């Protein structure tokens, strides 16, 4: 057994209940714990996330350089367009609208509290032509 085992990804934010709901809906997760200052969820695939109240939390400014990345999450999807519609419907916003280079297609977003994340196609696609 490993000495250190990965636990939970924790995002600081002013309103953990609202941010937990965004990720709960996005990941089709269940809430597993909640206190006055923290909410934890577990996704269907076992991903565990928590959201901790911090009234002084400053949202990342990515892609601008100042205060740019504090944490970055990658989520794998089969259909980028469908996943993007879901992100936007839940209150997220697109950050990176240019085509990604390389064998994987991906798009950048911010959650309602400003944390950046990427949706990445789970399968490599044919090289882009043109």
C-alpha positions as CSV (number, residue, x, y, z in Angstrom):
1,X,0.0,0.0,0.0
2,X,1.3,3.5,-0.9
3,X,2.4,5.8,1.9
4,X,0.5,8.7,0.3
5,X,-2.8,8.2,-1.6
6,X,-4.5,10.8,-3.7
7,X,-7.6,12.1,-1.8
8,X,-9.8,14.9,-2.9
9,X,-9.3,17.9,-5.3
10,X,-10.4,20.9,-3.3
11,X,-11.3,24.3,-4.9
12,X,-11.6,27.4,-2.8
13,X,-14.5,29.7,-3.5
14,X,-16.9,32.1,-1.9
15,X,-20.0,29.9,-2.4
16,X,-19.2,26.2,-2.1
17,X,-22.8,25.1,-2.3
18,X,-23.2,26.7,-5.7
19,X,-19.9,25.5,-7.1
20,X,-20.6,22.0,-5.8
21,X,-23.9,22.0,-7.6
22,X,-22.2,23.0,-10.9
23,X,-19.8,20.1,-10.7
24,X,-22.4,17.7,-9.3
25,X,-24.5,18.3,-12.4
26,X,-21.6,18.3,-14.8
27,X,-20.1,15.0,-13.6
28,X,-23.5,13.4,-12.7
29,X,-22.1,13.1,-9.2
30,X,-23.5,12.6,-5.7
31,X,-22.9,14.8,-2.7
32,X,-21.1,12.8,-0.1
33,X,-20.5,15.3,2.7
34,X,-21.3,18.9,3.6
35,X,-20.5,21.2,6.5
36,X,-21.0,25.0,6.8
37,X,-17.7,25.6,5.0
38,X,-17.2,22.6,2.7
39,X,-19.2,20.4,0.3
40,X,-17.8,17.2,-1.2
41,X,-19.0,15.2,-4.2
42,X,-18.1,11.9,-5.9
43,X,-18.6,11.4,-9.6
44,X,-19.8,8.2,-11.2
45,X,-16.3,7.3,-12.2
46,X,-15.0,7.8,-8.6
47,X,-13.6,11.4,-9.0
48,X,-13.8,13.1,-5.7
49,X,-13.9,16.9,-5.4
50,X,-14.6,19.3,-2.5
51,X,-15.4,23.0,-2.4
52,X,-14.2,25.0,0.5
53,X,-15.5,28.4,1.6
54,X,-12.9,31.2,1.3
55,X,-14.4,34.7,1.2
56,X,-11.1,36.1,0.0
57,X,-10.6,33.6,-2.8
58,X,-9.5,35.3,-6.1
59,X,-10.6,33.6,-9.3
60,X,-7.8,32.7,-11.7
61,X,-7.4,35.1,-14.6
62,X,-6.3,32.5,-17.2
63,X,-5.5,33.0,-20.0
64,X,-4.2,36.4,-18.9
65,X,-0.8,36.1,-17.2
66,X,-1.6,37.8,-13.8
67,X,-2.8,35.3,-11.2
68,X,-3.3,32.9,-14.1
69,X,-3.4,29.3,-13.0
70,X,-4.1,28.1,-9.4
71,X,-5.4,24.7,-10.4
72,X,-6.4,23.2,-13.7
73,X,-8.8,20.3,-14.2
74,X,-9.1,18.0,-17.2
75,X,-12.3,16.2,-18.0
76,X,-12.7,13.5,-20.7
77,X,-15.7,13.6,-22.9
78,X,-17.0,11.7,-26.1
79,X,-18.8,14.7,-27.6
80,X,-17.3,18.2,-27.1
81,X,-20.3,20.1,-28.5
82,X,-22.8,18.3,-26.2
83,X,-20.5,18.8,-23.2
84,X,-20.0,22.4,-24.0
85,X,-23.8,23.0,-24.1
86,X,-24.0,21.4,-20.7
87,X,-21.2,23.5,-19.3
88,X,-22.8,26.7,-20.5
89,X,-26.3,25.7,-19.4
90,X,-24.9,25.1,-15.9
91,X,-23.3,28.5,-15.7
92,X,-19.8,27.8,-17.0
93,X,-18.2,29.9,-19.7
94,X,-15.8,29.2,-22.6
95,X,-12.2,30.5,-22.2
96,X,-10.3,29.1,-25.1
97,X,-12.1,29.2,-28.4
98,X,-9.2,28.5,-30.8
99,X,-8.6,25.0,-32.2
100,X,-6.3,22.9,-30.1
101,X,-3.2,21.5,-31.9
102,X,-2.1,17.9,-31.6
103,X,-3.9,14.6,-31.7
104,X,-6.5,15.5,-29.1
105,X,-9.3,18.0,-29.4
106,X,-9.9,20.1,-26.3
107,X,-11.6,23.3,-25.2
108,X,-11.0,25.5,-22.1
109,X,-13.7,26.8,-19.8
110,X,-14.2,28.5,-16.4
111,X,-16.7,27.3,-13.8
112,X,-19.0,29.8,-12.2
113,X,-16.3,30.8,-9.6
114,X,-13.7,31.3,-12.3
115,X,-11.6,28.1,-12.0
116,X,-10.3,26.9,-15.3
117,X,-10.9,23.4,-16.7
118,X,-10.5,21.6,-20.0
119,X,-12.9,19.2,-21.8
120,X,-10.9,16.8,-23.9
121,X,-12.1,14.2,-26.3
122,X,-11.4,10.8,-25.0
123,X,-10.3,9.4,-28.4
124,X,-7.7,10.8,-30.7
125,X,-9.0,12.1,-34.0
126,X,-7.6,12.1,-37.4
127,X,-5.0,14.8,-38.0
128,X,-6.6,18.1,-39.1
129,X,-6.1,19.0,-42.7
130,X,-6.1,22.3,-44.4
